[in-house]
Amino acid sequence: MKRNILIFLFVLLFISVSACGPKYISKKDAFPNMYEEKPLSILVLPPINMTTAADAKEYYATTIAEPLSFAGYYIYPIEVTTDILKNEGLYDTEILGGLPPEKFKQFFGADAVMYIKILKWDTSYYVIGGNVTVGVDCLLKSTTTGRELWKYDGTIVVDTSGGSGGSGGLAGLIVNVVATAIKTATTDYVPVAKRANIITISSMPFGKYNPNFDKDRDAQIILKEKPKESQQKVQ
């Protein structure tokens, strides 16, 4: 009887751990349209800045081309395309999001267009610590069919706590608070954004210019289960 109870408890524990753990899905099941259309070139639109950091848009724009290129895609020079769009009065992505994706094939010849939302570009303090957070949400659409090809998000939180060194008591607490404030204030967001991009772009099927092109169909990625408000398409 005791043995049966232990087995039952073990099964319950296993089910509980499995339910709480990350869920995985193959790339081919997550992004079938990507493997069907096989885009070669991507036009990255200026990101939509959903944060209060005024400079987030410009800083983040410098970090996205490299990981996409390593993934095997031709990326239109972001500064050049941004200038062209700006000269046409189309700098704000909020406006660009209202255009049919097919228009970007007409204007630039791109196979796909990427919409990016900067969700977090934040500095946080608490009693004895702090952190810097960068979070992005990316959406890729076909400029041929208008279909969604790929969508994923990534968030990185960097601990900027001052550490536990120094003396104890109130003096030690003050030292740590000051150290945290300095470390947080001087943290460079660009490397943090690059790490967020690694998480995000690693879920994307490889492009033609990567040696693993079309060989990653069964590669497993974490299944993103988002609340309804996060499932809306970028407009």
Secondary structure as GFF3:
##gff-version 3
##sequence-region A 1 235
A	DSSP	alpha_helix	2	20	.	.	.	ID=ss1
A	DSSP	beta_strand	24	26	.	.	.	ID=ss2
A	DSSP	alpha_helix	27	30	.	.	.	ID=ss3
A	DSSP	alpha_helix	32	37	.	.	.	ID=ss4
A	DSSP	beta_strand	41	44	.	.	.	ID=ss5
A	DSSP	beta_strand	48	49	.	.	.	ID=ss6
A	DSSP	alpha_helix	56	61	.	.	.	ID=ss7
A	DSSP	alpha_helix	65	70	.	.	.	ID=ss8
A	DSSP	beta_strand	74	75	.	.	.	ID=ss9
A	DSSP	alpha_helix	78	87	.	.	.	ID=ss10
A	DSSP	alpha_helix	93	96	.	.	.	ID=ss11
A	DSSP	alpha_helix	102	108	.	.	.	ID=ss12
A	DSSP	beta_strand	112	126	.	.	.	ID=ss13
A	DSSP	beta_strand	129	142	.	.	.	ID=ss14
A	DSSP	beta_strand	148	159	.	.	.	ID=ss15
A	DSSP	alpha_helix	169	186	.	.	.	ID=ss16
A	DSSP	alpha_helix	189	201	.	.	.	ID=ss17
A	DSSP	beta_strand	220	222	.	.	.	ID=ss18
A	DSSP	three_ten_helix	228	230	.	.	.	ID=ss19
###
